[in-house]
Amino acid sequence: MIFTAFIYYFINKIDKDAIELKNLNGTLRNKVKIETAQRIEKEILLQEVHHRVKNNLHIILSMIQLQQNEENDMEQTNLLVDLENRINAIAKSYEMLISNNDLQNIMMKTYLEELLTDIHDSFSHSNHDVEFFTDINATLPLKEAVYVGLITNEIITNSYKYAFPDNKGKLYVSLIQKKNNYFLTIQDDGIGFTPNKHSSSLGQKIIHSLVTEQLNGELKLDSENQTKYSIQFTLQ
């Protein structure tokens, strides 16, 4: 009799537990649906923001290009080209996010190689014969990717301007990721330069500020014969 009562009690408990689990499962499903909907909505809004930022940057680029067409002063034209390349480095990162359907991280190989092509095209009027060699294997969040893009833009632009008196040379860009550590190397085979002479230039100030203040990284510069930038930083 006691045994039978125990069996009935045990069966009833199983039934109650089953009902509670069913109710809990329904609650969890509803919660998942709500959270999924919120996540999708947030991603759509973020993508729209990226689209608008990209479009606004392209409007600015178009205005700069129109201004270039109006300029007769070569110095002013060169300043506008520099500004155009800096803005393009930022705009390109948003293009990468949207085209890859990843709203957080950027594949740096595609980003930097397209950026190098854009810089080369911006100097097409100078008939530069420059070869690129790349070794890029890294992924970065948007903010850090933009910093690396701007750093690369400044260094490569300087190489085009100063490294090749005969407009012919080679450029090497390497970005390697080892867990949270990143190693960026940019080098040309040009004539080098004296750091004291160029250290006060806007480009050098931008490079130094982005590496040390924004990326909290380390910068080494070898410019005695050729020019080589070695940059290391870590993401937490």
LOKE-934151 format. One record per residue (C-alpha): residue in three letters; chain; residue number from 1; y, z, x. Coordinates in pm, whole numbers, plus 50000, padded with zeros to 5 digits. Each point is the difference from the previous one (the first is absolute). Layout:
N
('ala'; 'A'; NUM; (Y; Z; X))
...
END
This chain:
236
('met'; 'A'; 1; (50000; 50000; 50000))
('ile'; 'A'; 2; (50236; 50093; 50278))
('phe'; 'A'; 3; (49900; 49687; 50184))
('thr'; 'A'; 4; (50067; 49782; 49693))
('ala'; 'A'; 5; (50342; 50160; 49953))
('phe'; 'A'; 6; (50079; 49933; 50362))
('ile'; 'A'; 7; (49904; 49634; 49956))
('tyr'; 'A'; 8; (50228; 49967; 49695))
('tyr'; 'A'; 9; (50284; 50169; 50191))
('phe'; 'A'; 10; (49949; 49772; 50298))
('ile'; 'A'; 11; (49994; 49685; 49782))
('asn'; 'A'; 12; (50316; 50108; 49816))
('lys'; 'A'; 13; (50173; 50065; 50331))
('ile'; 'A'; 14; (49905; 49654; 50123))
('asp'; 'A'; 15; (50143; 49850; 49680))
('lys'; 'A'; 16; (50325; 50194; 50042))
('asp'; 'A'; 17; (50027; 49900; 50365))
('ala'; 'A'; 18; (49935; 49638; 49906))
('ile'; 'A'; 19; (50279; 50009; 49741))
('glu'; 'A'; 20; (50240; 50162; 50248))
('leu'; 'A'; 21; (49913; 49741; 50264))
('lys'; 'A'; 22; (50053; 49719; 49748))
('asn'; 'A'; 23; (50341; 50139; 49906))
('leu'; 'A'; 24; (50090; 50046; 50367))
('asn'; 'A'; 25; (49887; 49646; 50076))
('gly'; 'A'; 26; (50221; 49867; 49721))
('thr'; 'A'; 27; (50296; 50201; 50129))
('leu'; 'A'; 28; (49945; 49874; 50355))
('arg'; 'A'; 29; (49974; 49642; 49880))
('asn'; 'A'; 30; (50328; 50030; 49814))
('lys'; 'A'; 31; (50160; 50157; 50306))
('val'; 'A'; 32; (49870; 49722; 50223))
('lys'; 'A'; 33; (50132; 49738; 49755))
('ile'; 'A'; 34; (50343; 50165; 49999))
('glu'; 'A'; 35; (50009; 50036; 50379))
('thr'; 'A'; 36; (49879; 49642; 50047))
('ala'; 'A'; 37; (50268; 49870; 49763))
('gln'; 'A'; 38; (50265; 50204; 50181))
('arg'; 'A'; 39; (49881; 49874; 50338))
('ile'; 'A'; 40; (50003; 49639; 49883))
('glu'; 'A'; 41; (50346; 50045; 49851))
('lys'; 'A'; 42; (50124; 50154; 50325))
('glu'; 'A'; 43; (49854; 49712; 50204))
('ile'; 'A'; 44; (50162; 49742; 49770))
('leu'; 'A'; 45; (50337; 50173; 50029))
('leu'; 'A'; 46; (49965; 50025; 50379))
('gln'; 'A'; 47; (49910; 49633; 50024))
('glu'; 'A'; 48; (50305; 49913; 49792))
('val'; 'A'; 49; (50218; 50205; 50234))
('his'; 'A'; 50; (49854; 49816; 50301))
('his'; 'A'; 51; (50064; 49666; 49828))
('arg'; 'A'; 52; (50362; 50089; 49933))
('val'; 'A'; 53; (50058; 50125; 50355))
('lys'; 'A'; 54; (49844; 49682; 50140))
('asn'; 'A'; 55; (50210; 49779; 49770))
('asn'; 'A'; 56; (50320; 50186; 50085))
('leu'; 'A'; 57; (49932; 49967; 50372))
('his'; 'A'; 58; (49940; 49628; 49959))
('ile'; 'A'; 59; (50331; 49968; 49816))
('ile'; 'A'; 60; (50170; 50167; 50295))
('leu'; 'A'; 61; (49818; 49766; 50240))
('ser'; 'A'; 62; (50117; 49698; 49800))
('met'; 'A'; 63; (50360; 50123; 50016))
('ile'; 'A'; 64; (49975; 50045; 50377))
('gln'; 'A'; 65; (49857; 49650; 50039))
('leu'; 'A'; 66; (50285; 49855; 49794))
('gln'; 'A'; 67; (50247; 50184; 50220))
('gln'; 'A'; 68; (49830; 49858; 50309))
('asn'; 'A'; 69; (50056; 49650; 49868))
('glu'; 'A'; 70; (50371; 50075; 49966))
('glu'; 'A'; 71; (50041; 50146; 50350))
('asn'; 'A'; 72; (50132; 49794; 50289))
('asp'; 'A'; 73; (50008; 50292; 50244))
('met'; 'A'; 74; (49671; 50012; 50194))
('glu'; 'A'; 75; (50033; 50372; 50071))
('gln'; 'A'; 76; (50040; 50077; 49631))
('thr'; 'A'; 77; (49707; 49771; 49921))
('asn'; 'A'; 78; (49780; 50190; 50247))
('leu'; 'A'; 79; (50101; 50332; 49843))
('leu'; 'A'; 80; (49903; 49866; 49659))
('val'; 'A'; 81; (49664; 49881; 50136))
('asp'; 'A'; 82; (49935; 50349; 50137))
('leu'; 'A'; 83; (50088; 50155; 49664))
('glu'; 'A'; 84; (49785; 49748; 49816))
('asn'; 'A'; 85; (49698; 50079; 50218))
('arg'; 'A'; 86; (50041; 50375; 49949))
('ile'; 'A'; 87; (50017; 49966; 49623))
('asn'; 'A'; 88; (49710; 49755; 50005))
('ala'; 'A'; 89; (49786; 50256; 50186))
('ile'; 'A'; 90; (50049; 50237; 49707))
('ala'; 'A'; 91; (49957; 49736; 49729))
('lys'; 'A'; 92; (49679; 49874; 50160))
('ser'; 'A'; 93; (49840; 50344; 49968))
('tyr'; 'A'; 94; (50055; 50002; 49623))
('glu'; 'A'; 95; (49851; 49651; 49978))
('met'; 'A'; 96; (49690; 50127; 50176))
('leu'; 'A'; 97; (49962; 50291; 49755))
('ile'; 'A'; 98; (50030; 49775; 49696))
('ser'; 'A'; 99; (49780; 49716; 50127))
('asn'; 'A'; 100; (49722; 50237; 50110))
('asn'; 'A'; 101; (50005; 50201; 49675))
('asp'; 'A'; 102; (50024; 50315; 50210))
('leu'; 'A'; 103; (50310; 50197; 49913))
('gln'; 'A'; 104; (49967; 50250; 50284))
('asn'; 'A'; 105; (49863; 49843; 50319))
('ile'; 'A'; 106; (50072; 49685; 50197))
('met'; 'A'; 107; (49759; 49800; 50212))
('met'; 'A'; 108; (50207; 49972; 50316))
('lys'; 'A'; 109; (49832; 49690; 50143))
('thr'; 'A'; 110; (50118; 49774; 49718))
('tyr'; 'A'; 111; (50338; 50171; 49979))
('leu'; 'A'; 112; (50088; 49982; 50370))
('glu'; 'A'; 113; (49863; 49649; 50054))
('glu'; 'A'; 114; (50205; 49866; 49708))
('leu'; 'A'; 115; (50301; 50190; 50131))
('leu'; 'A'; 116; (49958; 49839; 50344))
('thr'; 'A'; 117; (49990; 49658; 49837))
('asp'; 'A'; 118; (50320; 50073; 49807))
('ile'; 'A'; 119; (50178; 50114; 50318))
('his'; 'A'; 120; (49887; 49686; 50180))
('asp'; 'A'; 121; (50132; 49784; 49716))
('ser'; 'A'; 122; (50336; 50179; 50012))
('phe'; 'A'; 123; (50040; 49879; 50361))
('ser'; 'A'; 124; (49887; 49645; 49926))
('his'; 'A'; 125; (50352; 49874; 50075))
('ser'; 'A'; 126; (49954; 50114; 50362))
('asn'; 'A'; 127; (49685; 49791; 50055))
('his'; 'A'; 128; (49803; 50297; 50133))
('asp'; 'A'; 129; (49649; 49921; 50119))
('val'; 'A'; 130; (49844; 50345; 49963))
('glu'; 'A'; 131; (49631; 50083; 49960))
('phe'; 'A'; 132; (49883; 50310; 49814))
('phe'; 'A'; 133; (49689; 50204; 50079))
('thr'; 'A'; 134; (49907; 50286; 49767))
('asp'; 'A'; 135; (49742; 50276; 49984))
('ile'; 'A'; 136; (50071; 50190; 49679))
('asn'; 'A'; 137; (49756; 50226; 49821))
('ala'; 'A'; 138; (50177; 50265; 49796))
('thr'; 'A'; 139; (50108; 50105; 49653))
('leu'; 'A'; 140; (50319; 50193; 49930))
('pro'; 'A'; 141; (50179; 50148; 49699))
('leu'; 'A'; 142; (50310; 49812; 49886))
('lys'; 'A'; 143; (50261; 50221; 50169))
('glu'; 'A'; 144; (49835; 49998; 50343))
('ala'; 'A'; 145; (49915; 49630; 49967))
('val'; 'A'; 146; (50369; 49920; 49948))
('tyr'; 'A'; 147; (50092; 50203; 50309))
('val'; 'A'; 148; (49744; 49813; 50211))
('gly'; 'A'; 149; (50121; 49670; 49854))
('leu'; 'A'; 150; (50361; 50078; 50089))
('ile'; 'A'; 151; (49902; 50111; 50352))
('thr'; 'A'; 152; (49800; 49682; 50052))
('asn'; 'A'; 153; (50285; 49789; 49865))
('glu'; 'A'; 154; (50253; 50153; 50242))
('ile'; 'A'; 155; (49779; 49965; 50307))
('ile'; 'A'; 156; (49884; 49646; 49924))
('thr'; 'A'; 157; (50355; 49890; 49914))
('asn'; 'A'; 158; (50123; 50138; 50333))
('ser'; 'A'; 159; (49726; 49806; 50178))
('tyr'; 'A'; 160; (50112; 49677; 49836))
('lys'; 'A'; 161; (50361; 50067; 50094))
('tyr'; 'A'; 162; (49966; 50123; 50357))
('ala'; 'A'; 163; (49649; 49967; 50146))
('phe'; 'A'; 164; (49962; 49622; 50023))
('pro'; 'A'; 165; (50288; 49816; 50172))
('asp'; 'A'; 166; (49806; 49674; 49971))
('asn'; 'A'; 167; (49903; 50077; 49636))
('lys'; 'A'; 168; (49632; 50010; 50094))
('gly'; 'A'; 169; (49770; 50301; 50018))
('lys'; 'A'; 170; (49727; 50219; 49856))
('leu'; 'A'; 171; (50014; 50305; 49773))
('tyr'; 'A'; 172; (49726; 50258; 49950))
('val'; 'A'; 173; (49983; 50240; 49706))
('ser'; 'A'; 174; (49727; 50261; 49965))
('leu'; 'A'; 175; (49964; 50274; 49739))
('ile'; 'A'; 176; (49684; 50207; 50013))
('gln'; 'A'; 177; (49908; 50286; 49770))
('lys'; 'A'; 178; (49769; 50282; 50112))
('lys'; 'A'; 179; (49966; 50234; 49703))
('asn'; 'A'; 180; (50356; 50134; 49949))
('asn'; 'A'; 181; (50126; 49879; 50338))
('tyr'; 'A'; 182; (50178; 49666; 50038))
('phe'; 'A'; 183; (50071; 49804; 50319))
('leu'; 'A'; 184; (50257; 49723; 49985))
('thr'; 'A'; 185; (50051; 49776; 50304))
('ile'; 'A'; 186; (50249; 49715; 50011))
('gln'; 'A'; 187; (50038; 49795; 50318))
('asp'; 'A'; 188; (50150; 49674; 50120))
('asp'; 'A'; 189; (49959; 49809; 50326))
('gly'; 'A'; 190; (50373; 49942; 50039))
('ile'; 'A'; 191; (50250; 50102; 50266))
('gly'; 'A'; 192; (50030; 50367; 49905))
('phe'; 'A'; 193; (50330; 50187; 49980))
('thr'; 'A'; 194; (50187; 50303; 50130))
('pro'; 'A'; 195; (49965; 50282; 49742))
('asn'; 'A'; 196; (50347; 50147; 50075))
('lys'; 'A'; 197; (50161; 49669; 49917))
('his'; 'A'; 198; (49836; 49970; 49658))
('ser'; 'A'; 199; (49937; 50362; 49905))
('ser'; 'A'; 200; (50326; 50022; 49803))
('ser'; 'A'; 201; (49929; 49690; 49791))
('leu'; 'A'; 202; (49943; 50038; 49627))
('gly'; 'A'; 203; (49647; 49862; 50030))
('gln'; 'A'; 204; (49899; 50258; 50261))
('lys'; 'A'; 205; (50156; 50280; 49797))
('ile'; 'A'; 206; (49803; 49888; 49692))
('ile'; 'A'; 207; (49674; 49987; 50198))
('his'; 'A'; 208; (50050; 50344; 50154))
('ser'; 'A'; 209; (50106; 50159; 49671))
('leu'; 'A'; 210; (49708; 49857; 49802))
('val'; 'A'; 211; (49741; 50102; 50260))
('thr'; 'A'; 212; (50120; 50350; 50082))
('glu'; 'A'; 213; (50170; 50115; 49678))
('gln'; 'A'; 214; (49816; 49819; 49721))
('leu'; 'A'; 215; (49648; 49968; 50145))
('asn'; 'A'; 216; (50025; 50307; 50225))
('gly'; 'A'; 217; (49841; 49785; 50267))
('glu'; 'A'; 218; (50025; 49936; 50372))
('leu'; 'A'; 219; (50154; 49692; 50158))
('lys'; 'A'; 220; (49941; 49865; 50350))
('leu'; 'A'; 221; (50188; 49697; 50130))
('asp'; 'A'; 222; (49910; 49793; 50306))
('ser'; 'A'; 223; (50256; 49725; 50060))
('glu'; 'A'; 224; (50006; 49950; 50376))
('asn'; 'A'; 225; (49841; 49655; 50001))
('gln'; 'A'; 226; (49878; 49929; 49652))
('thr'; 'A'; 227; (50080; 50217; 49698))
('lys'; 'A'; 228; (49740; 50230; 49845))
('tyr'; 'A'; 229; (50048; 50258; 49726))
('ser'; 'A'; 230; (49721; 50257; 49955))
('ile'; 'A'; 231; (50035; 50209; 49685))
('gln'; 'A'; 232; (49771; 50273; 49873))
('phe'; 'A'; 233; (50025; 50201; 49679))
('thr'; 'A'; 234; (49782; 50209; 49772))
('leu'; 'A'; 235; (49986; 50030; 49621))
('gln'; 'A'; 236; (49910; 50339; 49853))
END
